């Protein structure tokens, strides 16, 4: 078993509706538990952007994996959400864009790439179906892949 302090990369998944303030105690715990880890986020609104904001304000190294270019991702986002992604992109020490145009399949391919790039998945997950569930299911399909759950309450 690898010691938590030896974990080099952790990935985040979770729901869009989870607010930063709801995640803050858990993010503090994750930062203490995995002090040397690079955080990997997927650029979505909610858990991804909240984890990225925490990383930026706490000088934690960050890798950003987008399913497609930001101009495609943020088509229906608010100006504040767009600015948050721009700031995250500027801060990230590594940025990957998986596909040049929109294709719904690349959300899951992005999730799989994040899991494959990390040693632990941090999941803010309420048990509902969707992209977060698919990401968790993929991580659990890998032999001995640790998933750390935070289940709320959210909202």
C-alpha positions in Angstrom: 0.0 0.0 0.0 1.3 3.4 -1.0 1.5 6.0 1.8 -0.8 9.0 1.1 2.2 11.3 1.2 3.7 9.4 -1.7 0.7 9.9 -3.9 1.8 12.1 -6.9 -1.5 12.7 -8.7 -5.1 12.8 -7.7 -8.1 13.4 -9.9 -11.4 15.0 -9.0 -14.9 14.2 -10.2 -18.3 15.4 -9.0 -21.6 17.2 -9.7 -22.0 20.6 -11.3 -24.3 21.8 -8.5 -21.8 21.4 -5.6 -20.8 24.8 -4.2 -17.3 25.7 -3.2 -18.3 26.4 0.4 -19.8 22.9 0.6 -16.5 21.4 -0.6 -14.1 23.5 1.5 -13.7 21.2 4.5 -13.2 18.2 2.3 -10.7 20.0 0.1 -8.8 21.0 3.2 -8.7 17.3 4.2 -7.6 16.2 0.8 -4.8 18.8 0.8 -3.6 17.6 4.2 -3.9 13.9 3.3 -2.1 14.2 -0.1 0.3 17.1 0.5 2.6 16.3 -2.4 0.0 15.5 -5.1 -0.7 17.3 -8.3 -4.5 17.9 -8.7 -6.1 16.9 -12.0 -9.4 18.5 -12.9 -11.6 18.4 -16.0 -12.6 22.0 -16.4 -16.4 21.6 -15.8 -18.5 24.0 -13.7 -19.0 22.7 -10.1 -16.6 20.3 -8.5 -13.9 20.7 -11.2 -13.9 24.4 -11.1 -14.1 24.4 -7.2 -11.2 22.0 -6.9 -9.2 24.1 -9.3 -10.0 27.3 -7.4 -8.8 25.7 -4.2 -5.6 24.6 -5.9 -4.9 28.0 -7.2 -5.5 29.8 -3.9 -3.3 27.2 -2.0 -0.4 27.0 -4.5 -1.2 23.4 -5.4 0.1 22.1 -8.8 -2.7 21.6 -11.2 -3.2 19.7 -14.5 -6.3 20.5 -16.5 -7.8 18.0 -19.0 -10.5 19.3 -21.2 -12.7 17.2 -23.5 -12.6 19.9 -26.2 -11.5 23.5 -26.5 -12.8 26.1 -23.9 -14.7 28.0 -26.6 -16.8 24.8 -27.1 -17.1 23.9 -23.4 -18.3 27.3 -22.3 -20.8 28.1 -25.1 -23.7 28.3 -22.5 -21.7 29.4 -19.5 -21.9 32.7 -17.6 -19.2 35.3 -18.0 -18.0 34.4 -14.4 -17.8 30.7 -15.3 -15.8 31.5 -18.5 -13.4 33.7 -16.5 -12.9 31.0 -14.0 -11.9 28.5 -16.7 -9.5 31.1 -18.3 -7.9 31.6 -14.9 -7.5 27.9 -14.4 -6.0 27.5 -17.8 -3.5 30.2 -17.1 -2.6 28.7 -13.8 -2.4 25.0 -14.8 1.2 23.7 -15.3 -0.2 21.2 -17.9 -3.2 21.6 -20.2 -4.6 18.8 -22.4 -7.4 19.2 -24.9 -8.6 15.8 -26.1 -10.7 16.7 -29.2 -10.9 19.7 -31.4 -14.7 19.8 -31.5 -17.8 18.9 -29.5 -18.5 15.2 -29.2 -20.4 14.0 -26.1 -18.2 10.8 -25.9 -15.2 12.9 -25.0 -16.7 13.8 -21.6 -16.2 10.2 -20.5 -12.9 9.8 -22.4 -11.8 12.9 -20.4 -12.9 11.2 -17.2 -11.0 8.0 -18.1 -7.9 10.0 -19.0 -8.0 11.8 -15.6 -8.4 8.5 -13.7 -5.6 6.9 -15.8 -3.4 9.9 -15.1 -3.9 9.7 -11.3 -3.4 7.3 -8.4 -6.5 8.2 -6.5 -9.9 9.6 -7.5 -11.6 12.1 -5.2 -15.4 11.9 -5.9 -18.0 14.3 -4.7 -20.8 12.0 -5.5 -24.5 11.7 -4.4 -25.1 8.3 -6.1 -27.1 9.7 -9.0 -26.6 8.6 -12.6 -24.6 10.6 -15.0 -21.0 11.6 -15.8 -19.8 11.5 -12.2 -21.3 8.0 -11.8 -19.6 6.9 -15.0 -16.2 8.2 -13.8 -16.6 6.5 -10.5 -17.6 3.2 -12.2 -14.6 3.4 -14.5 -12.2 3.9 -11.5 -13.8 1.1 -9.6 -13.4 -1.2 -12.6 -9.6 -0.9 -12.3 -8.0 -3.3 -9.9 -7.2 -1.8 -6.5 -7.9 1.7 -7.7 -8.7 3.9 -4.6 -11.7 6.1 -4.7 -12.2 8.6 -1.8 -15.9 9.6 -1.5 -17.5 12.7 -0.2 -21.2 12.4 -0.3 -22.5 15.7 1.1 -24.9 16.9 2.1 -24.8 19.1 -0.9 -27.3 21.8 -1.9 
